[in-house]
Amino acid sequence: MPYPTIKDLPASVRNHLPIHAQEIYREAFNHTFDSHKGEPGQEERSHRIAWAAVKRKYVKSGEQWVER
């Protein structure tokens, strides 16, 4: 299911990532979800790709995600 706004993201994303990282996650998830419509594992793949997109710009330092 695509996320219309960052307020709709899972709590695990909203509660841990900065706003900009949440926007990256949402955009990557929605794009992947639409690109792989009807394929098995569509949602799981979309979450993995969204996290990979976030990790290109952010790194976890202790308990916080910070921009590279």
Backbone as CSV, one residue per row, in Angstrom:
resi,resn,N_x,N_y,N_z,CA_x,CA_y,CA_z,C_x,C_y,C_z
1,MET,0.834,-1.173,0.000,0.000,0.000,0.000,0.889,1.250,0.000
2,PRO,0.729,2.105,-0.939,1.522,3.344,-0.971,1.166,4.255,0.210
3,TYR,2.095,5.120,0.549,1.908,6.044,1.665,1.675,7.450,1.116
4,PRO,0.462,8.001,1.288,0.151,9.327,0.758,0.984,10.446,1.405
5,THR,1.257,10.335,2.705,2.049,11.350,3.404,3.008,10.649,4.359
6,ILE,3.969,11.396,4.887,4.887,10.774,5.841,4.180,10.422,7.151
7,LYS,3.059,11.048,7.431,2.288,10.700,8.631,1.712,9.289,8.536
8,ASP,1.646,8.744,7.312,1.094,7.413,7.097,2.158,6.316,7.152
9,LEU,3.417,6.692,7.258,4.499,5.706,7.307,4.400,4.861,8.571
10,PRO,4.995,3.674,8.553,4.995,2.846,9.772,5.684,3.591,10.927
11,ALA,5.249,3.313,12.132,5.813,3.968,13.317,7.321,3.747,13.411
12,SER,7.795,2.585,12.984,9.235,2.295,13.048,10.041,3.259,12.188
13,VAL,9.448,3.782,11.157,10.113,4.769,10.290,9.920,6.162,10.882
14,ARG,8.699,6.512,11.202,8.384,7.860,11.733,9.131,8.171,13.017
15,ASN,9.243,7.194,13.901,9.824,7.437,15.222,11.346,7.441,15.241
16,HIS,11.981,7.020,14.156,13.433,6.896,14.176,14.164,7.752,13.141
17,LEU,13.511,8.095,12.059,14.200,8.826,11.000,13.870,10.318,11.035
18,PRO,14.857,11.159,10.660,14.562,12.588,10.505,13.554,12.791,9.371
19,ILE,12.913,13.951,9.333,11.874,14.236,8.338,12.374,14.006,6.909
20,HIS,13.548,14.519,6.578,14.063,14.364,5.216,14.236,12.889,4.862
21,ALA,14.736,12.092,5.799,14.901,10.656,5.567,13.545,9.976,5.386
22,GLN,12.529,10.439,6.119,11.178,9.897,5.959,10.646,10.187,4.560
23,GLU,10.937,11.383,4.051,10.505,11.737,2.693,11.192,10.854,1.661
24,ILE,12.474,10.585,1.856,13.211,9.684,0.961,12.578,8.297,0.997
25,TYR,12.321,7.799,2.205,11.725,6.475,2.379,10.384,6.384,1.652
26,ARG,9.520,7.370,1.896,8.175,7.356,1.293,8.255,7.376,-0.228
27,GLU,9.096,8.235,-0.765,9.210,8.337,-2.219,9.737,7.039,-2.837
28,ALA,10.770,6.471,-2.234,11.338,5.223,-2.746,10.338,4.079,-2.628
29,PHE,9.656,3.999,-1.479,8.667,2.936,-1.285,7.568,3.035,-2.331
30,ASN,6.980,4.220,-2.467,5.860,4.396,-3.395,6.258,4.102,-4.830
31,HIS,7.447,4.555,-5.226,7.903,4.311,-6.599,8.076,2.807,-6.849
32,THR,8.732,2.134,-5.912,8.956,0.693,-6.070,7.642,-0.072,-6.034
33,PHE,6.770,0.308,-5.124,5.480,-0.368,-4.998,4.703,-0.279,-6.312
34,ASP,4.689,0.903,-6.926,3.981,1.082,-8.198,4.664,0.340,-9.344
35,SER,5.989,0.297,-9.313,6.746,-0.355,-10.392,6.583,-1.875,-10.391
36,HIS,6.306,-2.455,-9.243,6.237,-3.913,-9.121,4.828,-4.395,-8.788
37,LYS,3.846,-3.661,-9.268,2.443,-3.980,-8.996,2.115,-5.433,-9.368
38,GLY,1.513,-6.137,-8.420,1.049,-7.489,-8.667,2.107,-8.570,-8.546
39,GLU,3.355,-8.200,-8.326,4.419,-9.199,-8.202,4.446,-9.767,-6.785
40,PRO,4.837,-11.028,-6.657,4.972,-11.599,-5.309,6.045,-10.837,-4.522
41,GLY,5.808,-10.605,-3.268,6.776,-9.916,-2.420,6.876,-8.421,-2.687
42,GLN,5.879,-7.873,-3.334,5.878,-6.458,-3.725,6.111,-5.530,-2.531
43,GLU,5.392,-5.721,-1.456,5.511,-4.822,-0.311,6.854,-5.000,0.398
44,GLU,7.271,-6.233,0.600,8.560,-6.493,1.254,9.704,-5.881,0.442
45,ARG,9.677,-6.068,-0.860,10.703,-5.499,-1.738,10.697,-3.977,-1.639
46,SER,9.534,-3.386,-1.600,9.423,-1.930,-1.524,10.024,-1.392,-0.233
47,HIS,9.798,-2.090,0.880,10.386,-1.668,2.152,11.916,-1.797,2.115
48,ARG,12.427,-2.892,1.564,13.884,-3.075,1.484,14.542,-1.988,0.646
49,ILE,13.936,-1.669,-0.483,14.489,-0.647,-1.364,14.393,0.731,-0.721
50,ALA,13.314,0.991,-0.012,13.163,2.278,0.674,14.242,2.452,1.734
51,TRP,14.523,1.392,2.505,15.594,1.491,3.500,16.946,1.689,2.825
52,ALA,17.174,1.022,1.715,18.437,1.188,0.988,18.595,2.630,0.509
53,ALA,17.516,3.246,0.073,17.556,4.639,-0.383,17.908,5.566,0.787
54,VAL,17.344,5.311,1.940,17.649,6.119,3.120,19.128,5.966,3.482
55,LYS,19.630,4.742,3.427,21.015,4.474,3.835,22.046,5.074,2.881
56,ARG,21.628,5.489,1.692,22.545,6.184,0.786,22.839,7.592,1.288
57,LYS,21.891,8.194,1.998,22.026,9.580,2.472,22.238,9.685,3.974
58,TYR,21.840,8.658,4.710,21.897,8.710,6.173,22.618,7.482,6.720
59,VAL,23.216,7.680,7.890,23.879,6.589,8.588,23.439,6.649,10.050
60,LYS,23.336,5.490,10.672,22.924,5.455,12.074,24.155,5.669,12.947
61,SER,24.062,6.665,13.804,25.139,6.987,14.734,24.564,6.859,16.140
62,GLY,24.907,5.791,16.808,24.291,5.509,18.114,22.836,5.174,17.908
63,GLU,21.964,5.966,18.492,20.528,5.744,18.364,19.875,6.658,17.329
64,GLN,20.659,7.552,16.707,20.094,8.519,15.784,20.592,8.294,14.351
65,TRP,19.747,8.669,13.392,20.136,8.665,11.996,20.614,10.072,11.649
66,VAL,21.818,10.160,11.075,22.398,11.452,10.711,22.789,11.440,9.234
67,GLU,22.753,12.623,8.636,23.102,12.730,7.224,24.586,12.464,7.042
68,ARG,24.909,11.789,5.951,26.325,11.490,5.645,27.067,12.746,5.275
